Amino acid sequence: MSQSNKPNRRSFIGKLASLGGVLGLAPFAINRMIGAEIAKPVNTITPLDKPGATMVSTWNHGIQANIAGFSALSKGGTALDMIEAAAKLVEEDAEGLSVGIGGLPDRDGIVTLDACCMDHTGQAGSVAAMQDIMYPLSVARKVMEETPHVMLVGEGAKMFALESGFKSTDLLTEKAREAWLRWMEKHEYKPVINIENHDTIGILALDNEGRLSGGCTTSGVAYKMHGRVGDSPIIGAGLFVDGAVGAATATGLGEAVMRTVGSFLVVELMRGGLHPQAACETAVKRIIDSMDVSNLQVGYLALDKTGRHGAHAIHSGFNYALTTLKTENLIDATHG
């Protein structure tokens, strides 16, 4: 595996304090990550007392997401707080075409969002096919913490979000609308491996108390049929967490992941003693052995309770961000 972007500890803590200019983040995103304290100097960030906190997130935007997660941790947050902070950063980036506001719409020009989260105790929350709400993973967390349910969908999910204080937002940006109009000229649905706008961000976190959590958030496959839901909000498919073992998340074509209950499979393989890397490889092989994968991509990312991690995909091109207090790496997943 190749690695890059390896700043030392001092530069990484500096990012947590100011974050100005990190990967060109917009000011509203920086404010969201560290609130009104962005002007404080680096030495106001208190180092964490216990080593071991780890985050892994899918794709290049995982670098930014992980920084937001560690910012939440540095303020006393838990692994689940790390997940939510990371997801928010990506969800509110209107330039992205796959998550939150700005996500590419379905074939009818409607943006629908899916997300879920799960903690080390096995509690989980999910929303699917939700419209007009920018932060689906945060809504999923409220489903988990404030309702007796695991999943809310469609209009019901939106109603719950509005009742919970979330604001209605037009999620279709001009950039996404123009892309949809270009697609409408031919109406050809031809997913392209690893170029489908990095369709999901899956995030796994281990905090200093050894608590694991995970989350997924996505606008789903571009130009899908209205009402289509992929693996991302499905517990056991797009995400699974067992606090005694580890956590896994998936990216790629959701239908293939759902048919093999992929993330649950990865965690169960880790429970049986496999390293996260070997578990991801085995789960990918299950897909390769069961269907034609020439035109589809699936990647798995896993983190165990000791901080070991791994990732594997059907085809090349999948990468993930690994962040601890001492390192920040962008790693190319193995494949095949």
C-alpha positions as CSV (number, residue, x, y, z in Angstrom):
1,M,0.0,0.0,0.0
2,S,1.2,3.5,-0.8
3,Q,1.1,6.2,1.7
4,S,1.3,10.0,1.5
5,N,0.6,13.2,3.5
6,K,2.5,12.4,6.7
7,P,2.8,15.5,8.8
8,N,4.4,15.4,12.2
9,R,2.5,15.7,15.4
10,R,3.1,19.5,15.7
11,S,1.6,20.3,12.3
12,F,-1.4,18.0,12.9
13,I,-2.2,19.7,16.2
14,G,-1.8,23.0,14.4
15,K,-4.5,22.0,12.0
16,L,-6.9,21.2,14.9
17,A,-6.3,24.7,16.3
18,S,-6.7,26.9,13.2
19,L,-7.4,24.8,10.1
20,G,-7.2,27.9,8.0
21,G,-6.3,26.9,4.5
22,V,-6.4,23.1,5.1
23,L,-7.2,21.7,1.6
24,G,-8.9,25.0,0.8
25,L,-11.8,24.6,3.2
26,A,-14.4,27.3,3.1
27,P,-14.7,29.6,6.2
28,F,-18.2,28.2,7.1
29,A,-16.8,24.7,7.2
30,I,-13.9,25.7,9.4
31,N,-16.3,27.5,11.7
32,R,-18.4,24.4,11.9
33,M,-15.4,22.3,12.8
34,I,-14.0,24.4,15.7
35,G,-16.7,27.0,16.4
36,A,-15.8,30.5,17.4
37,E,-12.4,29.6,18.7
38,I,-10.6,29.4,15.3
39,A,-8.5,32.4,16.1
40,K,-6.9,30.8,19.2
41,P,-3.2,29.9,18.8
42,V,-2.0,26.4,18.6
43,N,-0.9,26.2,22.2
44,T,-4.5,26.5,23.5
45,I,-5.2,22.9,22.2
46,T,-4.7,20.5,25.2
47,P,-3.1,17.3,24.2
48,L,-5.2,14.2,24.8
49,D,-4.3,12.4,28.0
50,K,-4.5,8.9,26.5
51,P,-3.0,7.8,23.2
52,G,-4.7,5.5,20.8
53,A,-7.5,7.5,19.3
54,T,-7.9,6.5,15.6
55,M,-10.1,7.5,12.7
56,V,-10.4,6.0,9.2
57,S,-12.6,7.5,6.5
58,T,-13.2,6.6,2.9
59,W,-11.8,8.6,0.0
60,N,-9.8,11.8,-0.2
61,H,-12.4,13.9,1.7
62,G,-11.7,11.6,4.6
63,I,-8.6,13.7,5.4
64,Q,-10.8,16.8,6.1
65,A,-13.4,14.7,7.8
66,N,-10.9,13.1,10.2
67,I,-9.5,16.5,11.2
68,A,-13.1,17.6,12.2
69,G,-13.5,14.4,14.1
70,F,-10.3,14.9,16.1
71,S,-11.3,18.5,16.8
72,A,-14.5,17.1,18.4
73,L,-12.5,14.6,20.4
74,S,-10.1,17.4,21.7
75,K,-13.1,19.1,23.2
76,G,-14.1,16.1,25.2
77,G,-16.2,14.3,22.6
78,T,-16.7,10.6,22.2
79,A,-16.1,8.4,19.2
80,L,-19.7,9.1,18.1
81,D,-19.1,12.8,18.4
82,M,-16.1,12.3,16.2
83,I,-18.2,10.5,13.6
84,E,-20.9,13.2,13.6
85,A,-18.4,16.1,13.3
86,A,-16.7,14.4,10.4
87,A,-19.9,13.8,8.6
88,K,-21.1,17.3,9.0
89,L,-18.0,18.7,7.4
90,V,-18.6,16.7,4.2
91,E,-22.4,17.1,4.2
92,E,-22.2,20.9,4.2
93,D,-19.7,21.1,1.4
94,A,-21.8,22.3,-1.5
95,E,-19.0,21.6,-3.9
96,G,-19.1,17.9,-3.4
97,L,-21.5,15.9,-5.6
98,S,-22.1,12.9,-3.5
99,V,-22.9,13.8,0.1
100,G,-25.3,16.2,1.7
101,I,-26.1,19.5,-0.1
102,G,-24.9,19.5,-3.7
103,G,-25.3,15.7,-4.0
104,L,-26.3,14.6,-7.5
105,P,-30.1,14.1,-7.7
106,D,-32.1,11.1,-8.8
107,R,-33.4,10.7,-12.4
108,D,-36.3,13.1,-11.5
109,G,-34.0,15.8,-10.3
110,I,-34.7,15.2,-6.6
111,V,-31.8,15.0,-4.1
112,T,-32.5,12.3,-1.5
113,L,-30.1,11.5,1.3
114,D,-29.3,8.3,3.3
115,A,-27.2,8.0,6.5
116,C,-26.7,5.9,9.6
117,C,-24.6,5.7,12.7
118,M,-23.9,3.0,15.3
119,D,-22.0,3.0,18.6
120,H,-20.0,0.6,20.7
121,T,-23.1,-0.6,22.6
122,G,-24.9,-1.7,19.4
123,Q,-27.3,1.3,19.4
124,A,-28.0,2.5,15.8
125,G,-30.0,5.1,13.9
126,S,-30.7,5.6,10.3
127,V,-32.6,7.7,7.8
128,A,-33.2,7.0,4.1
129,A,-34.6,8.8,1.1
130,M,-34.8,12.0,3.1
131,Q,-35.2,15.3,1.3
132,D,-34.4,18.9,2.2
133,I,-32.2,18.2,5.3
134,M,-28.5,19.0,5.0
135,Y,-27.3,16.8,7.9
136,P,-28.7,13.3,7.5
137,L,-26.2,11.6,9.9
138,S,-27.1,14.0,12.7
139,V,-30.8,13.2,12.1
140,A,-29.9,9.5,12.2
141,R,-28.2,10.0,15.6
142,K,-31.3,11.6,16.9
143,V,-33.3,8.7,15.7
144,M,-31.0,6.5,17.6
145,E,-31.0,8.5,20.8
146,E,-34.5,10.0,20.9
147,T,-36.8,7.4,19.4
148,P,-37.5,3.7,19.9
149,H,-36.7,3.1,16.2
150,V,-33.7,2.4,14.2
151,M,-34.8,3.8,10.8
152,L,-37.0,6.5,9.5
153,V,-37.6,7.1,5.8
154,G,-38.9,9.6,3.3
155,E,-41.4,12.2,4.5
156,G,-41.4,10.7,8.0
157,A,-37.7,11.2,8.3
158,K,-38.0,14.8,7.1
159,M,-40.9,15.5,9.6
160,F,-38.8,14.1,12.5
161,A,-35.9,16.3,11.4
162,L,-37.9,19.4,11.3
163,E,-39.5,18.6,14.7
164,S,-36.0,18.2,16.0
165,G,-34.9,21.6,15.0
166,F,-33.2,21.0,11.6
167,K,-33.8,23.5,8.9
168,S,-35.3,22.8,5.5
169,T,-32.7,23.5,2.8
170,D,-32.8,23.2,-1.0
171,L,-30.1,20.6,-1.6
172,L,-30.0,20.9,-5.4
173,T,-27.1,23.2,-6.2
174,E,-26.7,24.8,-9.6
175,K,-23.6,22.7,-10.1
176,A,-25.6,19.4,-9.5
177,R,-28.5,20.7,-11.5
178,E,-26.4,21.4,-14.5
179,A,-24.9,17.9,-14.3
180,W,-28.4,16.4,-14.1
181,L,-29.5,18.4,-17.2
182,R,-26.5,17.1,-19.1
183,W,-27.5,13.6,-18.1
184,M,-31.1,14.2,-19.1
185,E,-30.0,14.8,-22.7
186,K,-29.3,11.0,-23.1
187,H,-30.9,9.4,-20.1
188,E,-28.1,6.8,-20.0
189,Y,-27.4,5.3,-16.7
190,K,-23.9,4.0,-16.9
191,P,-22.0,3.9,-13.5
192,V,-18.3,4.4,-13.9
193,I,-16.0,2.6,-11.5
194,N,-14.5,4.9,-8.9
195,I,-15.7,8.0,-10.8
196,E,-19.3,8.0,-9.4
197,N,-18.3,11.0,-7.3
198,H,-16.9,8.9,-4.5
199,D,-20.4,8.2,-3.7
200,T,-20.3,7.7,0.1
201,I,-18.2,8.7,3.1
202,G,-17.9,5.9,5.6
203,I,-16.2,6.9,8.9
204,L,-15.0,4.7,11.7
205,A,-13.6,6.0,15.0
206,L,-11.9,4.7,18.1
207,D,-11.7,7.2,21.0
208,N,-9.2,7.3,23.9
209,E,-11.6,5.2,26.1
210,G,-11.6,2.4,23.6
211,R,-15.1,3.1,22.3
212,L,-15.9,2.4,18.7
213,S,-18.4,4.2,16.5
214,G,-19.2,4.4,12.8
215,G,-21.2,6.3,10.3
216,C,-22.2,6.5,6.6
217,T,-23.7,9.4,4.7
218,T,-24.5,9.7,1.0
219,S,-26.8,11.0,-1.7
220,G,-26.7,7.6,-3.2
221,V,-26.1,6.6,-6.8
222,A,-26.5,9.5,-9.2
223,Y,-29.7,9.6,-11.3
224,K,-31.1,6.6,-9.5
225,M,-34.8,5.7,-9.6
226,H,-36.7,7.9,-7.2
227,G,-37.0,6.1,-3.9
228,R,-34.0,3.9,-4.4
229,V,-32.0,3.3,-1.2
230,G,-28.6,1.7,-1.2
231,D,-26.5,0.1,1.5
232,S,-25.3,3.2,3.3
233,P,-28.3,3.5,5.8
234,I,-28.7,-0.3,6.2
235,I,-27.2,-1.6,9.5
236,G,-25.1,-4.6,8.6
237,A,-24.7,-3.7,5.0
238,G,-23.1,-0.2,4.7
239,L,-22.0,-0.1,8.4
240,F,-21.7,-2.4,11.4
241,V,-20.1,-1.8,14.8
242,D,-19.4,-4.3,17.6
243,G,-17.7,-2.6,20.5
244,A,-16.0,-5.9,21.5
245,V,-14.6,-6.6,18.1
246,G,-14.4,-3.8,15.6
247,A,-16.3,-1.9,12.9
248,A,-16.6,-1.9,9.2
249,T,-18.1,0.3,6.4
250,A,-18.6,0.0,2.7
251,T,-18.5,2.1,-0.4
252,G,-19.4,1.4,-4.0
253,L,-22.5,-0.2,-5.5
254,G,-24.9,-0.6,-2.7
255,E,-26.9,-3.4,-4.2
256,A,-23.8,-5.7,-4.2
257,V,-23.1,-4.8,-0.6
258,M,-26.7,-5.5,0.5
259,R,-26.8,-8.8,-1.2
260,T,-23.8,-10.0,0.9
261,V,-24.5,-8.1,4.1
262,G,-20.9,-6.9,3.7
263,S,-20.0,-4.8,6.8
264,F,-21.5,-7.4,9.2
265,L,-19.6,-10.1,7.4
266,V,-16.3,-8.1,7.8
267,V,-16.9,-7.7,11.6
268,E,-17.8,-11.4,12.0
269,L,-14.6,-12.4,10.2
270,M,-12.7,-10.1,12.6
271,R,-14.6,-11.8,15.5
272,G,-13.3,-15.1,14.2
273,G,-9.7,-13.8,14.5
274,L,-8.9,-12.3,11.1
275,H,-7.0,-9.0,10.9
276,P,-9.1,-6.2,9.5
277,Q,-7.2,-6.3,6.2
278,A,-7.8,-10.0,5.7
279,A,-11.5,-9.6,6.7
280,C,-12.0,-6.9,4.0
281,E,-10.3,-9.1,1.4
282,T,-12.5,-12.1,2.3
283,A,-15.7,-10.0,2.1
284,V,-14.7,-8.6,-1.3
285,K,-13.9,-12.1,-2.6
286,R,-17.5,-13.1,-1.5
287,I,-18.8,-10.5,-4.0
288,I,-16.4,-11.5,-6.7
289,D,-17.4,-15.1,-6.4
290,S,-21.1,-14.4,-6.5
291,M,-21.7,-11.9,-9.3
292,D,-20.2,-10.2,-12.4
293,V,-18.0,-7.4,-11.1
294,S,-16.5,-6.2,-14.4
295,N,-18.6,-3.0,-14.2
296,L,-19.0,-2.5,-10.5
297,Q,-16.9,-1.4,-7.6
298,V,-17.2,-2.2,-3.9
299,G,-14.6,-1.4,-1.2
300,Y,-14.6,-2.2,2.5
301,L,-12.9,-0.4,5.3
302,A,-12.4,-1.9,8.8
303,L,-11.0,-0.8,12.2
304,D,-10.7,-3.2,15.2
305,K,-10.9,-2.4,18.9
306,T,-7.1,-2.3,19.1
307,G,-6.7,0.3,16.3
308,R,-5.7,-2.1,13.6
309,H,-7.2,-1.2,10.2
310,G,-7.4,-2.4,6.7
311,A,-9.2,-1.9,3.4
312,H,-9.8,-3.8,0.2
313,A,-11.7,-3.3,-3.1
314,I,-12.7,-5.1,-6.2
315,H,-10.8,-2.8,-8.5
316,S,-8.0,-0.3,-8.0
317,G,-8.7,3.3,-7.1
318,F,-10.2,3.1,-3.6
319,N,-8.3,4.9,-0.9
320,Y,-8.9,5.9,2.7
321,A,-7.7,8.4,5.3
322,L,-6.0,7.3,8.5
323,T,-5.6,9.8,11.3
324,T,-4.2,9.5,14.8
325,L,-2.7,12.3,16.9
326,K,0.7,11.4,15.5
327,T,0.0,10.6,11.9
328,E,-2.2,11.6,8.9
329,N,-2.0,9.2,6.0
330,L,-3.9,8.8,2.7
331,I,-3.7,5.1,1.9
332,D,-4.4,3.2,-1.3
333,A,-6.5,0.2,-0.6
334,T,-5.4,-3.2,-2.0
335,H,-7.7,-4.7,-4.7
336,G,-8.6,-7.8,-6.7
